């Protein structure tokens, strides 16, 4: 997302399907931990902050701020997650 300057992510799978992990969480999980709204990925030097999460009938829309820890540059990214 940072390198390609993406503004949106479309995620077509669930994190866990049929008891198998399909992807790692790469965003702060406000749904499961309502008090957690940011996470730091030290290996890529990014901080992801969950700004909003809206549950629709078949998908969730999340809005993040992604900050580069070294330059302090920020980007807004939206995620559309089919559930």
C-alpha positions in Angstrom: 0.0 0.0 0.0 2.7 2.5 0.9 5.1 1.6 -1.9 2.4 1.5 -4.6 0.6 4.6 -3.2 -2.6 2.7 -3.1 -5.7 4.5 -1.7 -8.0 1.5 -1.4 -7.8 -2.2 -0.6 -10.5 -4.7 -1.6 -10.3 -7.8 0.5 -12.4 -10.7 -0.8 -11.7 -13.3 1.8 -12.3 -13.6 5.6 -9.4 -13.7 8.0 -10.5 -17.2 9.0 -12.4 -19.5 6.7 -13.4 -23.1 7.7 -11.1 -23.0 10.7 -8.1 -22.0 8.5 -6.3 -18.7 8.8 -6.4 -17.1 5.3 -4.6 -13.9 6.1 -2.9 -12.1 9.0 -4.4 -9.0 10.4 -2.6 -6.0 8.8 -4.9 -3.5 10.5 -5.9 -2.6 14.1 -8.9 -4.8 14.8 -11.4 -2.3 16.4 -14.2 -4.9 16.0 -12.6 -7.5 18.3 -10.7 -5.0 20.5 -12.7 -1.8 20.7 -9.9 0.0 22.7 -7.2 -0.8 20.1 -7.2 1.6 17.2 -3.6 1.6 16.1 -0.8 -0.9 15.4 2.9 -0.5 14.5 4.7 -2.6 11.9 8.3 -2.0 12.8 9.7 -4.1 10.0 8.3 -1.8 7.4 8.4 1.3 9.7 4.6 2.1 9.4 1.9 2.9 11.9 -1.7 2.1 11.0 -4.5 3.9 12.8 -8.1 2.8 12.4 -10.1 6.0 11.9 -13.5 4.5 11.2 -15.2 1.2 10.7 -18.7 0.9 9.2 -20.5 -2.5 9.0 -22.6 -2.9 5.9 -24.8 -6.0 5.2 -22.1 -8.0 3.3 -19.0 -6.0 3.8 -17.1 -3.7 6.2 -15.6 -0.4 5.2 -12.6 0.7 7.2 -10.7 4.0 6.9 -7.0 4.1 8.0 -4.3 6.6 8.4 -0.9 5.1 7.5 2.1 7.0 8.8 5.7 6.3 7.9 7.6 6.3 11.2 10.8 7.8 9.8 9.4 10.6 7.6 6.1 11.2 9.5 4.4 11.3 6.1 0.7 10.1 6.3 -1.7 8.7 3.8 -5.4 7.9 4.0 -6.4 4.4 2.9 -9.8 2.7 2.7 -10.5 -1.0 2.9 -13.6 -2.8 1.6 -13.7 -6.2 3.3 -16.2 -8.8 2.1 -17.5 -10.8 5.1 
